[in-house]
Amino acid sequence: MTIPIEKQQGGFTLLELVVVVAVLGLIANLATEFVAQNTNQERFEATKSRQAMIREAIIGNPSATQNGEVQVSGFIADMGRAPISLRELLTDDGYCADPDHFNIAERPNDPSWDAANECDTAAGIADTWVPELGASWKGPYLQGFDLETISYNSSSLQIRTFRDGWGNSASAWAKSSDGTNDIAYEDFLNFGWNYYIGINTAEGTGVDIGKNKNLNDLFTISAGLDGNKDPGSDSAQDRTGSTSHYNATYTAQNVYEKDYPRSEYSLTGLSNPDPEYDLKHLALINATEYLTDAIASINNNDAAAIDVCLVAWNEEISSEYVSSSYNAPVGKTNHSVQIPHGQYYVDIVFDPNPSATDANDRCNPEDIVTPVTAAKSKCEGGSVPVVLSSRTSIALQCTLK
């Protein structure tokens, strides 16, 4: 006789299942949050790294030396000026500076095509075409750039880009008055960064905008995780309005949502009726980091003062960068002129228009031919090549002849 044996089957109660599901959900949520934060940190670090690359592309490494001599490099050292847009760090091609026609391009294989004329005609304004940068350009100055194809005016346009770690586009900085073409054009120039030199009159309303003490400070700002500019970045916003608005729209953001370098705010001293804050951007490159004084030590052995011009130029492109008029008194004196870092020739020549009543006609670059020949130089030793940087003091020792 077989006696049936009952088998007891174990299992989870409904309450136990609910607890397990809740725990799994909590773990999944924590894991998701961890992954998201980790990704945000990576993009934040990538943004910082890319800003550092842009900085070095523009001014090189100011501390670099070789055999004890300062080595200057970067866009400014080659071109004698700061880039007007970040695009100039990636390509030297000319372009049409008109938001509605910037897809007009050069056609190297078509000699009958005149891109400059097409651009000026389409824009209806002369000199709208921005010419190629020429032989002095040694770029691209940024490595690791991307090639993107954008749709514009019913056509496809391939452009080089170097976006921040979040992949932001120019829409992050758009004003309410900007149209689709305006945003596309700004993306074409600065690919999502807010790049400007000195004070950007389209941003902010207070005199402290930019926190720059010099109109040559360079700004390159990322809009961060949220892809939106910080409050107060647009003149239409009229600063941040009030303490409550400032707290609600800026301090409530997490570190990744804020612009980078992070915006700063200061009280304006105004109230309407609440205290108002002014937005301050931090410069990526201060003017003092890439501008220096080319100092000439002048020894005038004549019996009277002499009107002269201090001239600095880059011989490679035979283009005068700067000149400055000076009434050199009898004896030894110093005269200086401010110029971007780079390798130049420095010389003293007679002022072509010493009696000009308009100060702008004194030492006018159009009246001085560079390179200066030995016959035109008023220094016994002639012009000398010199690397100008923040470490340079006397650029030229000149005894007038």
C-alpha positions as CSV (number, residue, x, y, z in Angstrom):
1,M,0.0,0.0,0.0
2,T,1.5,3.3,-1.0
3,I,1.0,6.2,1.3
4,P,1.0,9.6,-0.4
5,I,3.5,12.0,1.0
6,E,2.5,15.6,1.0
7,K,5.2,18.1,-0.2
8,Q,5.0,21.6,1.2
9,Q,5.9,24.2,-1.4
10,G,7.6,27.3,-0.2
11,G,7.2,30.8,-1.7
12,F,7.2,34.6,-1.2
13,T,4.3,36.3,0.4
14,L,2.9,39.3,-1.3
15,L,4.4,41.6,1.2
16,E,7.9,40.0,0.7
17,L,7.5,40.5,-3.1
18,V,6.6,44.2,-2.6
19,V,9.7,44.7,-0.4
20,V,12.0,42.9,-2.9
21,V,10.6,45.0,-5.8
22,A,11.0,48.2,-3.8
23,V,14.6,47.3,-3.0
24,L,15.4,46.5,-6.6
25,G,13.8,49.7,-7.7
26,L,15.9,51.7,-5.2
27,I,19.1,50.0,-6.3
28,A,18.2,50.7,-10.0
29,N,17.5,54.3,-9.2
30,L,20.7,54.7,-7.3
31,A,22.6,53.1,-10.1
32,T,20.9,55.3,-12.7
33,E,21.7,58.4,-10.6
34,F,25.3,57.3,-10.2
35,V,25.7,56.7,-13.9
36,A,24.1,60.0,-14.7
37,Q,26.3,61.9,-12.3
38,N,29.4,60.1,-13.5
39,T,28.5,61.0,-17.1
40,N,27.9,64.6,-16.2
41,Q,31.2,64.8,-14.4
42,E,32.9,63.3,-17.5
43,R,31.3,65.9,-19.7
44,F,32.1,68.7,-17.3
45,E,35.8,67.6,-17.3
46,A,35.7,67.4,-21.1
47,T,34.4,70.9,-21.3
48,K,37.2,72.2,-19.0
49,S,39.8,70.2,-21.1
50,R,38.4,71.7,-24.3
51,Q,38.5,75.2,-22.9
52,A,42.2,74.6,-22.0
53,M,42.9,73.4,-25.5
54,I,41.2,76.6,-26.9
55,R,43.3,78.7,-24.6
56,E,46.6,77.1,-25.7
57,A,45.5,77.3,-29.4
58,I,45.1,81.0,-29.0
59,I,48.1,82.0,-26.9
60,G,50.3,78.9,-26.9
61,N,52.1,77.9,-23.7
62,P,53.5,81.2,-22.3
63,S,55.9,79.4,-20.0
64,A,57.5,77.3,-22.7
65,T,61.2,77.9,-23.2
66,Q,64.0,76.3,-25.3
67,N,67.6,76.7,-24.5
68,G,66.6,79.4,-22.1
69,E,64.7,81.4,-24.7
70,V,60.9,82.0,-24.6
71,Q,59.0,80.1,-27.2
72,V,55.9,81.8,-28.5
73,S,53.2,79.9,-30.4
74,G,49.5,79.8,-31.1
75,F,47.2,81.9,-33.2
76,I,48.1,85.3,-31.8
77,A,51.8,84.7,-32.2
78,D,51.2,83.8,-35.9
79,M,48.6,86.4,-36.8
80,G,49.4,89.3,-34.5
81,R,45.9,89.5,-33.1
82,A,43.2,87.5,-31.3
83,P,40.8,85.4,-33.4
84,I,37.6,87.1,-34.2
85,S,35.8,83.8,-33.9
86,L,36.8,80.3,-32.9
87,R,36.3,79.2,-36.5
88,E,39.7,80.9,-37.2
89,L,41.4,78.3,-35.1
90,L,40.1,75.5,-37.3
91,T,40.3,76.8,-40.9
92,D,41.7,79.8,-42.8
93,D,39.0,79.7,-45.5
94,G,37.3,82.9,-46.4
95,Y,33.5,83.1,-45.7
96,C,30.5,85.3,-46.2
97,A,29.8,87.2,-43.0
98,D,26.1,87.4,-43.5
99,P,23.7,85.1,-41.6
100,D,21.5,84.6,-44.7
101,H,24.3,83.8,-47.1
102,F,27.2,82.3,-45.1
103,N,27.0,79.1,-47.2
104,I,28.6,81.0,-50.1
105,A,32.0,79.5,-50.4
106,E,35.1,79.6,-52.5
107,R,35.4,77.2,-55.5
108,P,39.2,76.6,-56.0
109,N,38.5,74.6,-59.2
110,D,36.3,77.3,-60.8
111,P,38.4,80.3,-61.8
112,S,35.3,82.2,-63.1
113,W,33.7,82.0,-59.6
114,D,34.1,85.1,-57.4
115,A,32.9,84.2,-54.0
116,A,33.7,87.7,-52.6
117,N,31.6,89.4,-55.2
118,E,28.8,86.8,-54.8
119,C,28.8,87.4,-51.1
120,D,28.8,91.2,-51.3
121,T,26.0,91.2,-53.9
122,A,23.8,88.7,-52.0
123,A,24.3,90.6,-48.7
124,G,23.8,94.0,-50.4
125,I,26.8,95.4,-48.5
126,A,30.4,95.8,-49.7
127,D,33.2,94.1,-47.9
128,T,30.9,91.5,-46.3
129,W,33.2,88.8,-47.5
130,V,35.9,87.8,-45.0
131,P,39.0,86.8,-46.9
132,E,41.2,83.8,-46.1
133,L,43.8,84.3,-43.4
134,G,46.9,83.9,-45.6
135,A,50.3,82.5,-45.2
136,S,50.8,83.5,-41.6
137,W,48.1,81.1,-40.5
138,K,49.7,77.8,-39.3
139,G,46.6,75.9,-38.2
140,P,44.5,74.1,-37.5
141,Y,45.4,75.1,-34.0
142,L,42.9,72.7,-32.4
143,Q,43.2,68.9,-32.8
144,G,40.3,66.5,-32.3
145,F,37.7,68.6,-34.1
146,D,34.6,67.1,-35.7
147,L,33.2,67.4,-39.1
148,E,29.4,68.1,-39.0
149,T,26.9,68.4,-41.8
150,I,24.2,71.0,-41.1
151,S,21.1,71.9,-43.1
152,Y,21.1,75.5,-44.2
153,N,19.0,77.3,-46.9
154,S,17.7,74.0,-48.3
155,S,21.3,72.7,-48.7
156,S,23.8,70.7,-46.8
157,L,27.0,72.4,-45.5
158,Q,29.9,70.6,-43.9
159,I,31.7,72.5,-41.2
160,R,34.4,71.9,-38.6
161,T,33.3,72.1,-35.0
162,F,34.8,71.9,-31.6
163,R,31.9,71.8,-29.2
164,D,31.9,71.7,-25.4
165,G,31.5,68.4,-23.5
166,W,27.7,68.8,-23.6
167,G,27.5,69.2,-27.3
168,N,25.8,72.6,-27.0
169,S,24.9,74.6,-30.0
170,A,24.5,78.4,-30.6
171,S,20.8,78.2,-29.6
172,A,22.1,78.2,-26.0
173,W,23.0,81.9,-26.4
174,A,20.3,83.0,-28.8
175,K,18.4,86.2,-28.2
176,S,14.7,86.5,-28.7
177,S,15.3,88.5,-31.9
178,D,17.6,85.9,-33.4
179,G,16.2,83.9,-36.4
180,T,17.1,80.4,-37.5
181,N,19.8,81.7,-39.8
182,D,21.3,83.9,-37.1
183,I,21.6,80.9,-34.8
184,A,23.1,78.7,-37.6
185,Y,25.6,81.4,-38.5
186,E,26.8,81.8,-34.9
187,D,27.1,78.0,-34.7
188,F,29.2,78.2,-37.9
189,L,31.5,80.7,-36.2
190,N,31.8,79.5,-32.6
191,F,30.0,76.1,-32.5
192,G,28.1,76.5,-29.3
193,W,30.6,78.5,-27.2
194,N,29.9,82.1,-26.2
195,Y,33.1,83.6,-27.6
196,Y,33.7,87.3,-27.5
197,I,36.5,89.9,-26.9
198,G,36.1,92.6,-24.3
199,I,32.6,93.7,-23.4
200,N,29.8,92.0,-25.2
201,T,27.2,94.7,-25.6
202,A,24.5,92.2,-26.4
203,E,24.8,90.7,-22.9
204,G,23.9,92.1,-19.6
205,T,23.2,95.7,-18.7
206,G,25.7,96.6,-16.0
207,V,29.1,98.0,-16.4
208,D,30.7,95.0,-14.7
209,I,29.7,92.5,-17.4
210,G,32.7,90.3,-18.1
211,K,34.6,91.4,-15.0
212,N,37.2,92.5,-17.5
213,K,39.6,95.4,-16.8
214,N,40.7,95.5,-20.4
215,L,38.8,95.5,-23.6
216,N,41.1,92.8,-25.0
217,D,40.2,90.1,-22.5
218,L,39.0,86.9,-24.3
219,F,35.9,85.0,-23.2
220,T,34.9,81.4,-24.1
221,I,31.9,80.2,-22.1
222,S,30.0,76.9,-22.1
223,A,26.3,76.9,-21.4
224,G,26.6,73.7,-19.3
225,L,24.3,70.7,-18.9
226,D,21.0,72.6,-19.3
227,G,22.1,74.2,-22.5
228,N,20.8,77.6,-21.3
229,K,22.7,80.7,-20.5
230,D,22.7,81.8,-16.8
231,P,20.1,84.4,-15.8
232,G,21.2,87.9,-16.6
233,S,23.1,86.9,-19.8
234,D,20.7,88.7,-22.0
235,S,20.0,92.4,-21.9
236,A,16.3,91.7,-22.3
237,Q,16.4,90.0,-18.9
238,D,17.4,93.3,-17.2
239,R,20.0,91.7,-14.9
240,T,18.6,89.1,-12.6
241,G,15.9,91.4,-11.2
242,S,15.8,90.5,-7.6
243,T,17.2,88.4,-4.8
244,S,14.4,85.9,-5.1
245,H,14.8,85.7,-8.9
246,Y,18.6,85.2,-8.5
247,N,18.1,82.5,-5.9
248,A,15.4,80.7,-7.9
249,T,17.1,80.7,-11.2
250,Y,20.8,80.6,-10.5
251,T,21.7,79.3,-7.0
252,A,19.1,76.5,-7.4
253,Q,20.9,75.1,-10.3
254,N,23.3,72.2,-9.8
255,V,27.0,72.7,-10.6
256,Y,26.7,71.1,-14.1
257,E,23.8,73.3,-15.2
258,K,25.6,76.6,-14.6
259,D,27.7,78.2,-17.3
260,Y,31.4,77.4,-17.2
261,P,33.6,79.2,-16.2
262,R,30.9,79.8,-13.7
263,S,29.2,83.2,-13.7
264,E,29.5,85.5,-10.8
265,Y,27.0,88.0,-9.5
266,S,27.4,91.1,-7.5
267,L,24.9,93.5,-6.0
268,T,24.6,96.6,-8.1
269,G,23.5,98.9,-5.2
270,L,20.2,99.4,-7.1
271,S,16.8,98.2,-6.0
272,N,13.6,98.1,-8.1
273,P,12.2,97.4,-5.6
274,D,14.4,94.4,-4.6
275,P,18.2,94.4,-4.7
276,E,19.5,93.8,-8.3
277,Y,22.4,91.6,-9.3
278,D,24.9,92.1,-12.1
279,L,26.2,89.1,-14.0
280,K,30.0,88.8,-14.4
281,H,31.7,86.4,-16.8
282,L,35.2,85.3,-16.1
283,A,37.8,85.7,-18.9
284,L,39.4,82.6,-20.3
285,I,42.4,84.7,-21.3
286,N,43.3,88.1,-19.8
287,A,44.8,90.7,-22.0
288,T,47.9,90.8,-19.8
289,E,48.6,87.2,-20.8
290,Y,49.0,87.9,-24.5
291,L,49.8,91.6,-24.7
292,T,53.2,93.1,-23.9
293,D,55.1,96.3,-24.2
294,A,57.8,96.5,-26.8
295,I,60.2,99.0,-25.2
296,A,62.8,100.9,-27.1
297,S,65.7,102.5,-25.3
298,I,66.5,105.6,-27.4
299,N,69.7,107.5,-27.2
300,N,69.3,110.9,-29.0
301,N,72.7,112.5,-29.5
302,D,71.3,115.4,-31.4
303,A,71.1,119.0,-30.1
304,A,67.3,119.0,-30.1
305,A,64.3,116.6,-29.8
306,I,63.4,114.5,-32.8
307,D,60.0,113.2,-33.9
308,V,60.3,109.5,-34.5
309,C,58.1,106.4,-34.9
310,L,58.5,103.2,-33.0
311,V,57.6,100.4,-35.4
312,A,57.1,96.7,-34.9
313,W,56.2,94.2,-37.8
314,N,56.4,90.6,-38.7
315,E,58.8,90.3,-41.6
316,E,57.2,87.0,-42.9
317,I,54.0,88.8,-44.0
318,S,55.7,92.2,-44.5
319,S,52.8,93.7,-42.6
320,E,53.1,96.5,-40.1
321,Y,51.3,95.6,-36.8
322,V,51.8,98.8,-34.9
323,S,53.6,102.1,-34.8
324,S,53.7,104.9,-32.2
325,S,54.8,108.5,-32.5
326,Y,57.4,109.9,-30.0
327,N,59.2,113.2,-29.6
328,A,62.5,111.8,-28.5
329,P,64.3,114.4,-26.3
330,V,68.0,114.8,-26.1
331,G,69.7,112.0,-24.1
332,K,68.5,108.5,-23.2
333,T,64.8,107.7,-22.8
334,N,62.5,104.8,-23.2
335,H,59.4,104.6,-25.3
336,S,57.0,101.6,-25.6
337,V,54.1,100.4,-27.6
338,Q,51.7,97.5,-26.7
339,I,51.7,94.5,-29.0
340,P,50.5,90.9,-28.9
341,H,53.1,88.2,-28.1
342,G,55.1,87.0,-31.1
343,Q,58.3,87.3,-33.1
344,Y,58.7,90.8,-34.6
345,Y,61.2,93.2,-36.0
346,V,61.4,96.5,-34.1
347,D,62.9,99.7,-35.4
348,I,62.9,103.5,-35.1
349,V,62.1,105.6,-38.2
350,F,61.5,109.3,-38.8
351,D,57.9,110.4,-38.5
352,P,56.6,110.9,-42.2
353,N,54.1,113.6,-40.9
354,P,55.8,115.3,-37.9
355,S,53.8,118.5,-38.4
356,A,50.3,116.8,-38.8
357,T,47.7,118.5,-36.7
358,D,45.6,115.3,-36.5
359,A,47.2,112.9,-34.1
360,N,46.0,110.0,-36.2
361,D,48.2,111.1,-39.0
362,R,51.3,110.9,-36.9
363,C,53.2,107.7,-37.6
364,N,50.3,106.5,-39.8
365,P,51.0,102.9,-40.7
366,E,50.0,103.6,-44.3
367,D,52.9,106.1,-44.6
368,I,55.6,103.7,-43.2
369,V,56.9,101.0,-45.5
370,T,57.8,97.7,-43.8
371,P,60.1,95.9,-43.7
372,V,62.2,99.0,-42.8
373,T,65.4,99.1,-44.9
374,A,68.7,100.0,-43.4
375,A,68.6,103.3,-45.2
376,K,65.2,104.2,-43.6
377,S,66.2,103.0,-40.1
378,K,67.3,105.8,-37.7
379,C,69.1,103.4,-35.4
380,E,72.8,102.9,-35.8
381,G,72.3,99.1,-35.5
382,G,69.2,99.0,-37.7
383,S,66.1,96.9,-36.9
384,V,66.5,93.8,-34.8
385,P,64.4,90.6,-34.5
386,V,63.0,90.0,-31.1
387,V,60.6,87.5,-29.4
388,L,58.0,89.6,-27.6
389,S,56.3,88.1,-24.5
390,S,55.5,89.1,-21.0
391,R,59.1,88.3,-20.2
392,T,60.5,90.8,-22.7
393,S,61.7,94.2,-21.4
394,I,63.9,96.1,-23.7
395,A,63.1,95.1,-27.3
396,L,65.4,97.6,-29.0
397,Q,68.6,99.5,-28.1
398,C,68.7,102.4,-30.5
399,T,71.3,105.2,-30.9
400,L,69.8,107.6,-33.4
401,K,72.0,108.4,-36.4
